[in-house]
Amino acid sequence: MANNIIWTPKAKSGLIQTLIFWKEHNQSESYSKKILLEVEKTEQYLSEMPSIGKPITYQGQKEHIRILYILKKFSLFYSVNNNEIIIIDFVSNSLINNQDDEYYQH
């Protein structure tokens, strides 16, 4: 059974900012398109297998938060609630590494 995917405003903003950054940085849309394609594949996987991500503690929240890595450079944080998958955040792993354990704990 497929689950409904819902993006929070924070997660949408993180994804959009990432796509814009890479478009401007590379002076090309090709890498941004690659990121978006991988995000869409990840959404499909999540809708079919919601427990695929690794359970984590995210910014102090311990209940049902999971993480998936996209292209090894980005993290997608989500939770599952009945038939809904809530995408909580989308961030660059370089940002997370700079903030150490303030962002999340394994």
ROSE-4610 file (N, C-alpha, C; in Angstrom, 1 decimal, always signed):
// ROSE-4610
residu = [M/M/M/A/A/A/N/N/N/N/N/N/I/I/I/I/I/I/W/W/W/T/T/T/P/P/P/K/K/K/A/A/A/K/K/K/S/S/S/G/G/G/L/L/L/I/I/I/Q/Q/Q/T/T/T/L/L/L/I/I/I/F/F/F/W/W/W/K/K/K/E/E/E/H/H/H/N/N/N/Q/Q/Q/S/S/S/E/E/E/S/S/S/Y/Y/Y/S/S/S/K/K/K/K/K/K/I/I/I/L/L/L/L/L/L/E/E/E/V/V/V/E/E/E/K/K/K/T/T/T/E/E/E/Q/Q/Q/Y/Y/Y/L/L/L/S/S/S/E/E/E/M/M/M/P/P/P/S/S/S/I/I/I/G/G/G/K/K/K/P/P/P/I/I/I/T/T/T/Y/Y/Y/Q/Q/Q/G/G/G/Q/Q/Q/K/K/K/E/E/E/H/H/H/I/I/I/R/R/R/I/I/I/L/L/L/Y/Y/Y/I/I/I/L/L/L/K/K/K/K/K/K/F/F/F/S/S/S/L/L/L/F/F/F/Y/Y/Y/S/S/S/V/V/V/N/N/N/N/N/N/N/N/N/E/E/E/I/I/I/I/I/I/I/I/I/I/I/I/D/D/D/F/F/F/V/V/V/S/S/S/N/N/N/S/S/S/L/L/L/I/I/I/N/N/N/N/N/N/Q/Q/Q/D/D/D/D/D/D/E/E/E/Y/Y/Y/Y/Y/Y/Q/Q/Q/H/H/H]
num = [1/1/1/2/2/2/3/3/3/4/4/4/5/5/5/6/6/6/7/7/7/8/8/8/9/9/9/10/10/10/11/11/11/12/12/12/13/13/13/14/14/14/15/15/15/16/16/16/17/17/17/18/18/18/19/19/19/20/20/20/21/21/21/22/22/22/23/23/23/24/24/24/25/25/25/26/26/26/27/27/27/28/28/28/29/29/29/30/30/30/31/31/31/32/32/32/33/33/33/34/34/34/35/35/35/36/36/36/37/37/37/38/38/38/39/39/39/40/40/40/41/41/41/42/42/42/43/43/43/44/44/44/45/45/45/46/46/46/47/47/47/48/48/48/49/49/49/50/50/50/51/51/51/52/52/52/53/53/53/54/54/54/55/55/55/56/56/56/57/57/57/58/58/58/59/59/59/60/60/60/61/61/61/62/62/62/63/63/63/64/64/64/65/65/65/66/66/66/67/67/67/68/68/68/69/69/69/70/70/70/71/71/71/72/72/72/73/73/73/74/74/74/75/75/75/76/76/76/77/77/77/78/78/78/79/79/79/80/80/80/81/81/81/82/82/82/83/83/83/84/84/84/85/85/85/86/86/86/87/87/87/88/88/88/89/89/89/90/90/90/91/91/91/92/92/92/93/93/93/94/94/94/95/95/95/96/96/96/97/97/97/98/98/98/99/99/99/100/100/100/101/101/101/102/102/102/103/103/103/104/104/104/105/105/105/106/106/106]
x = [+0.8/+0.0/+0.9/+0.6/+1.4/+1.0/+1.9/+1.6/+1.7/+0.9/+0.9/+2.2/+2.9/+4.0/+3.7/+4.0/+3.7/+5.0/+5.3/+6.6/+6.2/+6.9/+6.7/+7.3/+6.9/+7.5/+9.0/+9.5/+10.9/+11.6/+11.1/+11.7/+11.7/+10.5/+10.4/+11.4/+11.5/+12.5/+13.9/+14.3/+15.6/+15.9/+15.0/+15.2/+15.3/+14.4/+14.5/+15.8/+16.2/+17.4/+18.6/+18.6/+19.6/+19.7/+18.5/+18.5/+19.0/+18.6/+19.0/+20.5/+21.0/+22.4/+23.2/+22.9/+23.7/+23.5/+22.4/+22.2/+23.1/+23.1/+24.0/+25.4/+25.8/+27.2/+27.8/+27.0/+27.5/+27.2/+26.4/+26.0/+25.3/+24.6/+23.9/+22.8/+21.8/+20.7/+20.9/+22.0/+22.1/+22.2/+23.0/+23.2/+21.9/+21.2/+20.0/+18.9/+18.9/+18.0/+18.3/+19.5/+20.0/+19.5/+19.6/+19.2/+17.7/+16.9/+15.5/+15.0/+15.7/+15.4/+15.6/+16.7/+16.9/+15.9/+15.5/+14.5/+13.2/+12.8/+11.6/+11.7/+12.8/+13.0/+12.8/+13.4/+13.4/+11.9/+11.2/+9.7/+9.0/+9.3/+8.7/+9.1/+10.3/+10.8/+10.1/+10.0/+9.4/+7.9/+7.2/+5.8/+5.5/+6.4/+6.3/+6.9/+8.0/+8.7/+9.0/+8.1/+8.3/+9.3/+9.6/+10.6/+12.1/+12.3/+13.6/+14.7/+14.3/+15.3/+15.8/+16.9/+17.6/+16.9/+16.4/+15.9/+17.0/+16.6/+17.6/+16.9/+17.6/+17.1/+17.4/+16.3/+16.4/+16.1/+17.0/+16.8/+16.0/+16.4/+15.8/+14.5/+14.0/+12.8/+13.2/+12.6/+13.0/+12.0/+10.8/+9.7/+9.7/+10.0/+9.7/+10.3/+11.5/+12.1/+13.2/+13.2/+14.2/+14.9/+16.0/+16.9/+17.2/+17.2/+17.7/+18.7/+19.8/+20.8/+20.5/+20.7/+20.5/+21.8/+22.3/+23.5/+24.7/+24.6/+25.6/+25.9/+25.3/+25.5/+24.4/+23.2/+22.0/+21.3/+20.6/+19.9/+18.4/+17.5/+16.1/+15.6/+15.0/+14.5/+13.0/+12.4/+11.0/+10.4/+9.1/+8.4/+7.2/+6.7/+5.6/+4.4/+3.3/+2.1/+0.9/+0.5/-0.5/-0.1/-0.9/-0.6/+0.1/+0.6/+1.3/+2.8/+3.6/+5.0/+5.3/+5.7/+6.0/+7.5/+7.8/+9.2/+9.4/+10.3/+10.5/+11.5/+12.6/+13.7/+14.5/+15.2/+16.1/+17.3/+18.5/+19.6/+20.9/+21.9/+23.2/+23.9/+24.6/+25.3/+26.5/+27.0/+28.1/+27.6/+26.3/+25.7/+25.6/+25.2/+25.1/+26.4/+27.4/+28.8/+29.3/+29.0/+29.5/+28.8/+27.6/+26.9/+27.0/+27.8/+28.0/+26.7/+26.7/+25.5/+24.3/+24.5/+23.3/+22.2/+22.4/+21.4/+20.7/+21.4/+20.8/+21.9/+21.4/+22.2/+21.9/+22.9/+22.6/+22.0]
y = [-1.2/+0.0/+1.2/+2.1/+3.4/+4.4/+5.1/+6.1/+7.5/+8.4/+9.8/+10.5/+11.3/+12.0/+13.5/+14.0/+15.5/+16.1/+17.2/+18.0/+19.2/+19.4/+20.6/+21.8/+23.0/+24.2/+24.2/+23.8/+23.8/+22.9/+21.7/+20.7/+21.2/+21.8/+22.3/+23.4/+24.3/+25.4/+24.9/+23.9/+23.3/+22.7/+22.0/+21.4/+22.5/+23.5/+24.6/+25.3/+25.7/+26.4/+25.6/+24.3/+23.4/+23.4/+23.3/+23.3/+24.6/+25.7/+27.0/+27.2/+26.8/+26.9/+26.2/+24.9/+24.1/+24.6/+25.2/+25.7/+27.0/+27.8/+29.0/+28.7/+27.7/+27.4/+26.7/+25.9/+25.2/+25.9/+26.9/+27.6/+26.7/+25.7/+24.7/+24.0/+23.5/+22.9/+21.4/+20.8/+19.4/+18.7/+19.3/+18.7/+18.8/+20.0/+20.2/+19.2/+18.9/+17.9/+16.6/+16.2/+14.9/+14.8/+15.9/+15.9/+15.6/+16.4/+16.3/+14.9/+14.3/+12.9/+11.9/+12.1/+11.2/+11.4/+12.6/+12.9/+12.2/+12.3/+11.7/+10.2/+9.6/+8.1/+7.8/+8.6/+8.4/+8.4/+9.4/+9.5/+8.2/+7.6/+6.4/+5.2/+5.1/+4.1/+4.3/+5.5/+5.7/+5.4/+5.7/+5.4/+3.9/+3.1/+1.7/+1.0/+1.6/+1.0/+2.1/+2.6/+3.7/+3.5/+2.3/+2.1/+1.9/+2.3/+2.1/+3.0/+4.1/+5.0/+4.6/+5.1/+4.8/+5.7/+5.1/+5.8/+6.7/+7.9/+8.9/+9.7/+10.5/+11.6/+12.9/+13.6/+14.8/+16.0/+16.9/+18.1/+17.9/+16.9/+16.6/+15.7/+15.5/+14.7/+13.2/+12.4/+10.9/+10.0/+10.5/+9.7/+9.6/+8.4/+8.0/+8.9/+9.4/+10.2/+9.3/+9.4/+8.6/+9.5/+8.9/+9.7/+8.8/+9.4/+8.8/+9.7/+9.1/+9.9/+9.9/+11.1/+11.2/+11.7/+10.9/+11.1/+11.3/+10.8/+10.8/+12.2/+13.2/+14.6/+15.3/+14.7/+15.3/+14.4/+14.9/+14.1/+14.5/+13.5/+13.8/+13.2/+14.0/+13.6/+13.4/+12.4/+12.1/+11.4/+11.4/+10.6/+9.9/+8.9/+8.1/+8.2/+8.6/+8.7/+8.1/+6.9/+6.1/+6.0/+6.5/+6.4/+7.6/+8.4/+9.6/+9.6/+10.0/+10.2/+11.7/+12.2/+13.7/+13.9/+14.6/+15.0/+16.3/+16.1/+17.2/+18.2/+17.7/+18.5/+17.9/+18.8/+18.4/+19.3/+18.7/+19.5/+18.9/+19.8/+19.3/+18.7/+17.6/+17.0/+17.8/+18.7/+19.6/+20.6/+21.0/+21.8/+21.0/+19.8/+18.9/+18.7/+18.4/+18.1/+19.3/+20.5/+21.7/+22.0/+21.4/+21.6/+20.5/+19.4/+18.2/+17.7/+17.4/+16.8/+17.7/+19.0/+19.9/+19.5/+19.0/+18.7/+17.4/+16.3/+15.1/+14.1/+13.0/+12.0/+10.7/+9.9/+8.5/+7.6]
z = [+0.0/+0.0/+0.0/-0.9/-1.0/+0.0/+0.6/+1.6/+0.9/+1.5/+1.0/+1.5/+0.7/+1.1/+1.2/+2.4/+2.7/+3.0/+2.4/+2.7/+3.6/+4.6/+5.5/+4.7/+5.1/+4.5/+4.7/+5.8/+6.1/+5.1/+4.9/+4.0/+2.5/+2.1/+0.8/+0.5/+1.5/+1.4/+1.3/+2.1/+2.1/+0.7/+0.1/-1.2/-2.3/-2.2/-3.2/-3.1/-1.9/-1.7/-2.2/-2.0/-2.5/-4.0/-4.7/-6.1/-6.7/-6.1/-6.6/-6.4/-5.2/-5.0/-6.1/-6.3/-7.3/-8.7/-9.0/-10.4/-10.5/-9.5/-9.6/-9.5/-8.6/-8.4/-9.7/-10.3/-11.5/-12.8/-12.7/-14.0/-14.9/-14.3/-15.1/-14.2/-14.9/-14.1/-14.0/-14.6/-14.7/-13.3/-12.4/-11.1/-10.2/-10.4/-9.7/-10.2/-11.5/-12.0/-11.5/-11.3/-10.8/-9.3/-8.5/-7.1/-7.1/-7.9/-7.9/-8.4/-9.3/-9.8/-8.6/-7.9/-6.8/-5.6/-5.4/-4.4/-4.8/-6.1/-6.5/-6.4/-6.7/-6.5/-5.0/-4.2/-2.7/-2.2/-2.8/-2.4/-2.8/-3.9/-4.4/-3.4/-3.1/-2.1/-0.8/-0.3/+1.0/+1.0/-0.1/-0.2/-0.1/-0.6/-0.6/+0.6/+1.2/+2.3/+3.3/+4.1/+5.0/+6.0/+6.4/+7.4/+6.9/+5.6/+5.0/+5.7/+6.2/+6.8/+8.1/+8.5/+9.8/+10.9/+12.0/+13.1/+13.8/+14.1/+14.7/+15.7/+16.5/+17.3/+16.5/+16.2/+15.3/+16.2/+16.4/+17.1/+18.4/+19.2/+20.4/+20.4/+19.2/+19.0/+18.9/+19.7/+19.7/+19.1/+18.8/+18.4/+16.8/+16.4/+15.0/+13.9/+14.1/+13.1/+12.4/+11.1/+10.3/+9.4/+8.9/+7.9/+6.7/+5.6/+4.3/+3.7/+3.1/+2.4/+0.9/+0.3/-1.1/-1.7/-2.7/-3.4/-2.4/-1.2/-0.2/+0.3/-0.3/+0.1/+0.8/+0.8/+1.4/+2.3/+3.3/+4.2/+4.2/+4.2/+4.2/+5.5/+6.3/+7.6/+7.5/+8.0/+7.9/+9.1/+9.2/+10.1/+9.4/+10.0/+9.5/+10.5/+10.0/+10.8/+10.0/+10.4/+9.7/+8.3/+7.3/+5.9/+5.3/+6.2/+5.7/+6.1/+5.2/+5.4/+5.4/+6.5/+6.6/+6.4/+5.4/+5.1/+6.0/+7.0/+8.0/+7.6/+6.9/+6.6/+5.5/+4.7/+3.6/+3.7/+4.0/+4.2/+3.6/+3.3/+2.9/+4.0/+3.8/+4.8/+5.3/+4.4/+4.9/+6.0/+5.9/+7.0/+8.3/+8.2/+9.3/+10.0/+9.2/+9.7/+10.4/+9.9/+10.6/+11.9/+12.1/+13.3/+14.3/+13.9/+14.7/+15.3/+16.6/+17.2/+17.5/+17.1/+17.4/+16.5/+15.3/+14.3/+14.6/+14.7/+15.0/+15.6/+16.2/+16.8/+16.2/+15.9/+15.3/+16.4]
